[in-house]
Amino acid sequence: MHKHVELIACWLLSLLFLTLTLSPIVEPVQAASDVTMPQTTEVEFSRRLAIFSLNVHQKLSLLNPDQNVVFSPFSIQTCAAMARLGAEGETAAELDRGLGLISSDASEIAQSFHQVLATYEESQILHIANKVFVMQGYPLREEFNQLLTKEFLSAAQSVNFAQSAEAAGTINAWVEQRTNNLIKDLVPASALDANSRLVLVNAIHFKGTWAHKFPQQATQQELFHLNEKQSTMVPMMNLKKKFRYADLPELGAAALELPYADSDLSMLVVLPKSRTGLPALEEKLRGTPLSVITQALRKTEVVVKLPKFKAEFQAELSEVFKQLGMAKMFDNKAEFNKMLQSPEQLKVSAIIHKAFIDVNEEGTEAAAATGAVVRMKRSIVSLEEPVEFHADHPFIYGLLHQADLPLFWGSVVRLEGMSSESGAAHNEL
């Protein structure tokens, strides 16, 4: 019997820091949001989050070419939505549009996130936690505090940001506790000072295994094609099993759903049919609702080849937010006037996101951290022979809740070889 492998965890963390700027208080400009209010359902919430995921992924891929991108759209959106509850005027309207929120009403926005947060409040598999750190002597406005406490299940804690090292230590201790000590020293003391007023934090921790584990003895060194001319040897996992699968000719791709045991979470892998088809697939996905893919999935016997892979990614998201139409939050005239009881002029000066993922035979381990500082047609699949799903070239994947709500989103464009010629790419003739 082979040695038992510890259950693989998937965890992610997000942080949002709000820092006071020294600009004069400006009267907010009232602007109507163009966000219409559909039925507040988890389906609509998921649809809009999926669009946000694809938009962010496109921007990150363009800003970070030839890198494996991985991030948590849910974590980023949750942090930014908490900040949105304290915004008004054009700042609020831009966040409503850019984040794809389901309403322009703060209470309805908060309730939509509560639907997801409450689902996992007692879960043993997925844990989601929110926290507000506020400068001592600057109490939160009652309405803002109530929405965070009731809907985001977030408690407030008073700290002295002027003592930056001690304040960073307090925040980092909370982060470490929520991530099983996997993320340490995330917030540098230099990110905080006497002008800091709020730090909003979101943390998610998931622990589970594949419903159908890949046999370790079946993993072998195989080629992963970086493009038409280069490849590298990587540990390729192999499994033949019935999975939900879809051929997607309109996207020039195929999709495979890999469920996790004892949960409603799964990994969706979307594989272009061409070795160099990832950019075209990404562009087509931006105009394709995720539900089009998931609803096309059918239980089919599939021969799966999936590389073991790890990816670490870090990005400052201010430019991404600006490109998505959310620039006012970084301006000296940003309108975050509904957060504190005192008339403080607040703005976001940075949004930092960190992410990590590890996929192996047992399951998936993933982490992400965000910090913001304030200053198709269905094809018929033959049931007689198994289809082949060989992820031996760049692909896109998402870690999804109930099929359509993306907690993680990422792409694999290159892998380091793990054989004796580790990391060496081969030129193919």
DAQUIMO-V410393 format. One record per pair of residues at least 12 apart in sequence whose C-alpha atoms are under 10 Angstrom apart, sorted by the first residue. I is the first residue (numbers start at 1). J is the second residue. Records with the same first field share a line. If there is no record, write none. Layout:
I->J, J
This chain:
2->216, 217
4->362
5->361, 362
6->208, 209, 362, 363
7->207, 208, 209, 210, 362, 363, 364, 365
8->206, 207, 208, 209, 210, 358, 359, 360, 361, 362, 363, 364, 365, 366
9->125, 126, 205, 206, 207, 208, 209, 357, 358, 359, 362, 363, 364, 365, 366, 367
10->125, 126, 179, 204, 205, 206, 207, 208, 209, 356, 357, 358, 359, 363, 364, 365, 366, 367, 368, 399, 408
11->126, 127, 128, 178, 179, 180, 182, 183, 203, 204, 205, 206, 207, 355, 356, 357, 364, 365, 366, 367, 368, 369, 408
12->71, 72, 74, 75, 127, 128, 178, 179, 182, 183, 202, 203, 204, 205, 206, 354, 355, 356, 357, 365, 366, 367, 368, 369, 370, 407, 408
13->72, 75, 76, 128, 129, 130, 175, 176, 178, 179, 183, 186, 201, 202, 203, 204, 205, 353, 354, 355, 366, 367, 368, 369, 370, 371
14->72, 73, 74, 75, 76, 77, 78, 79, 80, 129, 130, 175, 200, 201, 202, 203, 204, 351, 352, 353, 354, 355, 367, 368, 369, 370, 371, 372
15->75, 76, 78, 79, 80, 130, 131, 132, 171, 175, 186, 187, 199, 200, 201, 202, 203, 351, 352, 353, 354, 368, 369, 370, 371, 372, 373
16->76, 78, 79, 80, 82, 83, 131, 132, 198, 199, 200, 201, 202, 348, 350, 351, 352, 353, 369, 370, 371, 372, 373, 374
17->79, 83, 132, 133, 134, 187, 191, 192, 196, 197, 198, 199, 200, 201, 347, 348, 349, 350, 351, 352, 370, 371, 372, 373, 374, 375
18->83, 133, 134, 192, 195, 196, 197, 198, 199, 200, 336, 346, 347, 348, 349, 350, 351, 371, 372, 373, 374, 375
19->135, 161, 191, 192, 193, 194, 195, 196, 197, 198, 199, 345, 346, 347, 348, 349, 350, 372, 373, 374, 375
20->193, 194, 195, 196, 197, 198, 332, 344, 345, 346, 347, 348, 349, 373, 374, 375
21->195, 196, 197, 331, 332, 333, 334, 344, 345, 346, 347, 348, 349, 374, 375
22->195, 332, 344, 345, 346, 347, 375
23->331, 332, 333, 334, 344, 345, 346, 347, 375
24->332, 333, 344, 345
25->332, 333, 334, 335, 337, 343, 344, 345, 346
26->332, 333, 334, 335, 337, 345
27->89, 333, 334, 335, 337
28->87, 88, 89, 90, 91, 333, 334, 335, 336, 337
29->88, 89, 90, 91, 333, 334, 335
30->88, 89, 90, 91, 92, 93, 335
31->88, 89, 90, 91, 92, 93, 94
32->89, 90, 92, 93, 104
33->89, 90, 92, 93, 94, 95, 96, 97, 103, 104, 105
34->93, 94, 96, 97, 103, 104
35->93, 94, 96, 97, 100, 101, 102, 103, 104, 105
36->96, 97, 101, 102, 103, 104
37->101, 102, 103, 104, 105, 108
38->102, 103
39->102, 103
40->102, 103, 108, 109, 111, 112, 115
41->102, 111, 112, 115
42->112, 113, 115, 116, 404, 405
43->291, 402, 404, 405
44->101, 102, 112, 405
45->100, 101, 102, 109, 112, 113, 115, 116, 404, 405
46->74, 102, 116, 290, 291, 400, 401, 402, 403, 404, 405, 406
47->100, 102, 289, 290, 291, 404, 405, 406
48->99, 100, 101, 102, 289, 290, 405
49->73, 74, 77, 99, 100, 101, 102, 290, 404, 405, 406, 407
50->73, 74, 100, 286, 288, 289, 290, 291, 398, 400, 404, 405, 406, 407, 409
51->73, 99, 100, 285, 286, 287, 288, 289, 290, 406
52->73, 74, 76, 77, 98, 99, 100, 101, 286, 324, 406
53->71, 72, 73, 74, 76, 77, 99, 286, 398, 405, 406, 407, 408, 409, 410
54->73, 282, 283, 285, 286, 287, 288, 289, 290, 406, 409, 410
55->73, 98, 99, 282, 283, 285, 286, 320, 323, 324
56->71, 72, 73, 76, 99, 317, 320, 321, 323, 324, 409
57->69, 70, 71, 73, 282, 286, 320, 396, 409, 410, 411
58->279, 282, 283, 285, 286, 320
59->317, 319, 320, 321, 323, 324
60->315, 316, 317, 319, 320, 410
61->279, 282, 410, 411
62->279
63->315, 319, 320
64->313, 315
65->413
66->226, 412, 413, 414
67->311, 312, 313, 411, 412, 413, 414, 415
68->310, 311, 312, 313, 394, 395, 396, 410, 411, 412, 413, 414, 415
69->311, 312, 313, 314, 315, 355, 356, 396, 409, 410, 411, 412, 413
70->311, 312, 313, 314, 353, 354, 355, 356, 357, 366, 367, 368, 396, 397, 398, 408, 409, 410, 411, 412
71->312, 313, 314, 315, 353, 354, 355, 356, 357, 366, 367, 368, 369, 370, 398, 407, 408, 409, 410, 411
72->204, 353, 354, 355, 356, 366, 367, 368, 369, 370, 398, 399, 406, 407, 408, 409, 410
73->99, 368, 405, 406, 407, 408, 409, 410
74->113, 202, 204, 405, 406, 407, 408, 409
75->128, 201, 202, 203, 204, 353, 368, 369, 370, 406, 407, 408
76->99, 202, 317, 351, 352, 353, 368, 369, 370, 371, 372, 407
77->95, 98, 99, 100, 101, 113, 202
78->99, 110, 113, 130, 152, 200, 201, 202, 203
79->130, 131, 199, 200, 201, 202, 203, 351, 370, 371, 372
80->95, 96, 99, 200, 201, 202, 351, 370, 372
81->95, 96, 99, 101, 106, 109, 110, 113, 152
82->106, 109, 110, 113, 130, 132, 144, 147, 148, 152, 154, 200, 201, 202
83->95, 144, 148, 198, 199, 200, 329, 336, 338, 339, 348
84->96, 99, 101, 104, 106, 109, 110, 144, 329, 335, 336, 338, 339
85->104, 105, 106, 107, 109, 110, 143, 144, 145, 147, 148, 336, 338, 339
86->106, 140, 141, 143, 144, 145, 147, 335, 336, 337, 338, 339, 340
87->106, 144, 329, 334, 335, 336, 337, 338, 339, 346
88->104, 106, 334, 335, 336, 337, 338
89->328, 334, 335, 336, 337
90->326, 327, 328, 329, 334, 335
91->326, 327, 328, 329, 330, 331, 333, 334, 335, 336, 347
92->104, 105, 106, 326, 328, 329, 334, 335, 336
93->325, 326, 328
94->321, 322, 324, 325, 326, 327, 328, 329
95->321, 324, 325, 326, 327, 328, 329
96->109, 326
97->324, 325, 326
98->321, 322, 323, 324, 325, 326, 327
99->321, 324, 325, 326
101->113
106->143, 144, 147
107->143, 144, 147, 151
108->151
109->147, 151
110->147, 148, 150, 151, 152
111->147, 150, 151, 152
112->151, 152
113->151, 152
114->147, 148, 150, 151, 152, 153
115->151, 152
116->128, 152, 401, 405
117->129, 130, 151, 152, 153
118->151, 152, 153
121->153
123->206, 263
124->205, 206, 207, 208, 263
125->205, 206, 207, 208, 261, 262, 263, 264, 265
126->204, 205, 206, 207, 208, 263, 265
127->178, 179, 203, 204, 205, 206, 207
128->152, 153, 178, 202, 203, 204, 205, 206
129->152, 153, 154, 155, 178, 201, 202, 203, 204, 205
130->148, 149, 152, 153, 154, 155, 156, 178, 200, 201, 202, 203, 204
131->148, 149, 152, 153, 154, 155, 156, 157, 171, 174, 175, 199, 200, 201, 202, 203
132->145, 148, 149, 154, 155, 156, 157, 158, 171, 198, 199, 200, 201, 202
133->155, 156, 157, 158, 159, 160, 161, 167, 170, 171, 197, 198, 199, 200, 201
134->156, 157, 158, 159, 160, 161, 196, 197, 198, 199, 200, 340
135->157, 158, 159, 160, 161, 162, 167, 194, 195, 196, 197, 198, 199, 340
136->157, 158, 159, 160, 161, 162, 197, 198
137->158, 159, 160, 197, 342
138->158, 197, 198, 339, 340, 341, 342, 343, 344
139->156, 158, 197, 339, 340, 341, 342
140->156, 197, 198, 338, 339, 340, 341, 342
141->337, 338, 339, 340, 341, 342
142->338, 339, 340, 341
143->338, 339, 340
144->338, 339, 340, 341
145->338, 339, 340
148->200
152->202
154->200, 201, 202
156->198, 199, 200
157->170, 171, 198, 199
158->197, 198
159->171, 197, 198, 199
160->192, 193, 194, 196, 197
161->189, 191, 192, 193, 194, 195, 196, 197, 198, 199
162->189, 192, 193, 194, 195, 196, 197
163->189, 192, 193, 194
164->188, 189, 190, 191, 192, 193, 194, 196
165->187, 188, 189, 190, 191, 192, 193
166->189
167->187, 188, 189, 192, 193
168->185, 186, 187, 188, 189, 190, 191, 192
169->184, 185, 186, 187, 188, 189
170->187
171->185, 186, 187, 188, 199, 201
172->184, 185, 186, 187, 188
173->185, 186
174->201, 203
175->187, 201, 202, 203, 369
178->202, 203, 204, 205
179->203, 204, 205, 206, 367
180->205
182->367
183->367, 368, 369
186->354, 369, 370, 371
187->371
191->350, 371, 372, 373, 374
192->373, 374, 375
195->346, 374, 375
196->346, 373, 374, 375
197->339, 340, 344, 346, 373, 374, 375
198->339, 340, 346, 373, 374
199->371, 372, 373, 374
200->371, 372, 373
201->369, 370, 371, 372
202->369, 370, 371
203->367, 368, 369, 370
204->367, 368, 369, 407
205->365, 366, 367, 368
206->265, 364, 365, 366, 367
207->260, 363, 364, 365, 366
208->260, 261, 262, 263, 265, 362, 363, 364, 365
209->259, 260, 261, 262, 263, 360, 361, 362, 363, 364, 365
210->258, 259, 260, 261, 262, 263, 265, 266, 267, 360, 361, 362, 363, 364
211->258, 259, 260, 261, 262, 263, 266, 362, 363
212->239, 240, 241, 242, 243, 258, 259, 260, 261, 361, 362, 363
213->237, 238, 239, 258, 259, 260, 261, 360, 361, 362, 363
214->237, 238, 239, 240, 241, 304, 305, 306, 360, 361, 362, 363
215->237, 238, 239, 361, 362
216->237, 238, 239, 360, 361, 362
217->237, 238, 361
218->235, 236, 237, 238, 239, 361
219->234, 235, 236, 237, 238, 239, 305, 306, 307, 308, 360, 361
220->233, 234, 235, 236, 237, 238, 307, 419
221->233, 234, 235, 236, 237, 307, 417, 418, 419
222->234, 235, 236, 237, 305, 307, 392, 417, 419
223->235, 236, 307, 392, 393, 417, 425, 426
224->236, 275, 306, 307, 390, 391, 392, 393, 394, 413, 414, 415, 416, 417, 425, 426
225->275, 276, 391, 392, 393, 394, 413, 414, 415, 425, 426, 427, 428
226->275, 276, 392, 393, 394, 412, 413, 414, 415, 425, 426, 427
227->274, 275, 276, 277, 393, 394, 413, 414, 427, 428
228->274, 275, 276, 393, 427, 428, 429
229->275, 425, 426, 427, 428, 429
230->425, 426, 427, 428, 429
231->392, 393, 414, 415, 416, 417, 424, 425, 426, 427, 428
232->392, 414, 415, 416, 417, 418, 419, 421, 422, 423, 424, 425, 426, 427, 428
233->415, 416, 417, 418, 419, 420, 421, 422, 423, 424, 425, 426
234->307, 308, 309, 392, 415, 416, 417, 418, 419, 421, 422, 423
235->306, 307, 308, 309, 360, 416, 417, 418, 419
236->304, 305, 306, 307, 308, 309, 360, 361, 390, 391, 392
237->304, 305, 306, 307, 308, 360, 361, 390, 391
238->303, 304, 305, 306, 307, 361, 390
239->302, 303, 304, 305, 306, 361
240->301, 302, 303, 304, 305, 386, 387, 388, 389
241->299, 300, 301, 302, 303, 304, 386
242->298, 299, 300, 301, 302, 303, 304, 386, 387
243->256, 257, 258, 259, 297, 298, 299, 300, 301, 302, 303, 304
244->256, 257, 258, 259, 268, 294, 295, 296, 297, 298, 299, 300, 301, 302
245->257, 258, 268, 269, 270, 293, 294, 296, 297, 298, 299, 300, 301, 302, 381, 387, 389
246->270, 293, 294, 295, 296, 297, 298, 299, 300, 377, 378, 379, 380, 381, 387
247->270, 271, 273, 293, 296, 297, 298, 376, 377, 378, 379, 380, 381, 387
248->270, 271, 272, 273, 292, 293, 296, 297, 376, 377, 378, 379
249->272, 273, 376, 377, 378, 379
250->281, 284, 288, 376, 377, 378
251->270, 271, 272, 273, 277, 280, 281, 282, 283, 284, 285, 288, 293, 376, 377
252->271, 272, 273, 274, 277, 278, 280, 281, 284
253->270, 271, 272, 273, 274, 277, 278, 281, 395
254->269, 270, 271, 272, 273, 293, 297, 388, 389, 390
255->268, 269, 270, 271, 272, 293, 294, 296, 297, 389, 396, 397
256->268, 269, 270, 271, 293, 294, 297, 298, 299, 300, 302, 304, 389, 397
257->269, 270, 294, 297, 298, 299, 397, 398, 399, 400, 403
258->363, 399
259->363, 399, 400, 403
260->362, 363, 364, 399
261->363
263->401, 402
264->400, 401, 402, 403
265->399, 400, 401, 402, 403, 404, 405, 406, 407
266->398, 399, 400, 401, 402, 403, 404, 406
267->363, 364, 397, 398, 399, 400, 401, 403, 406, 408, 409
268->293, 294, 396, 397, 398, 399, 400, 403, 404, 406, 409
269->306, 389, 391, 395, 396, 397, 398, 399, 410, 411
270->282, 285, 293, 389, 391, 394, 395, 396, 397, 398, 411
271->389, 390, 391, 392, 393, 394, 395, 396, 397
272->391, 393, 394, 395, 396
273->389, 390, 391, 393, 394, 395
274->393, 394
275->391, 392, 393, 394, 395
276->393, 394, 395, 413
277->393, 394, 395
278->393, 394, 395, 396, 411, 412, 413
279->394, 395
281->395, 396
282->395, 396, 411
288->376
289->376, 404
290->376, 403, 404, 405, 406
291->376, 403, 404, 405
292->376, 377, 378, 404
293->376, 377, 378, 403, 404
294->403, 404
295->376, 378, 403, 404
296->376, 377, 378, 379
297->378, 379
298->378, 379, 380, 381
299->381, 383
300->381, 382, 383, 384, 385, 386, 387
301->381, 382, 383, 384, 385, 386, 387, 388
302->385, 386, 387, 388, 389, 390
303->385, 386, 387, 388, 389, 390
304->386, 387, 388, 389, 390, 391
305->388, 389, 390, 391, 392
306->359, 360, 361, 389, 390, 391, 392, 393
307->359, 360, 361, 390, 391, 392, 393, 412, 415
308->358, 359, 360, 361, 363, 364, 415, 418
309->357, 358, 359, 360, 364, 412, 414, 415, 416, 417
310->356, 357, 358, 359, 360, 364, 365, 366, 412, 415, 416
311->355, 356, 357, 358, 359, 366, 367, 410, 411, 412, 414, 415
312->354, 355, 356, 357, 358, 366, 367, 368
313->353, 354, 355, 356, 357, 367, 368, 369, 410
314->352, 353, 354, 355, 356, 368, 369, 370
315->351, 352, 353, 354, 355, 369, 370, 371
316->350, 351, 352, 353, 354, 370, 371, 372
317->350, 351, 352, 353, 370, 371, 372
318->330, 348, 349, 350, 351, 352, 372, 373
319->350, 351
320->351
321->351
327->348
328->347, 348
329->346, 347, 348, 349, 374, 375
330->346, 347, 348, 349, 350, 351, 373, 374, 375
331->346, 347, 348, 349, 375
332->345, 346, 347, 348, 349, 375
333->345, 346, 347
334->346, 347, 348, 375
335->347
336->348
345->375
346->374, 375
347->373, 374, 375
348->372, 373, 374, 375
349->372, 373, 374, 375
350->370, 371, 372, 373, 374, 375
351->370, 371, 372, 373, 374
352->369, 370, 371, 372, 373
353->368, 369, 370, 371, 372
354->367, 368, 369, 370, 371
355->367, 368, 369, 370, 408, 410
356->368, 369
357->408, 410
364->399
366->399, 408
367->408
368->408
391->412
393->412, 413, 414, 415
394->411, 412, 413, 414, 415
395->410, 411, 412, 413, 414
396->409, 410, 411, 412, 413
397->409, 410, 411, 412
398->410, 411
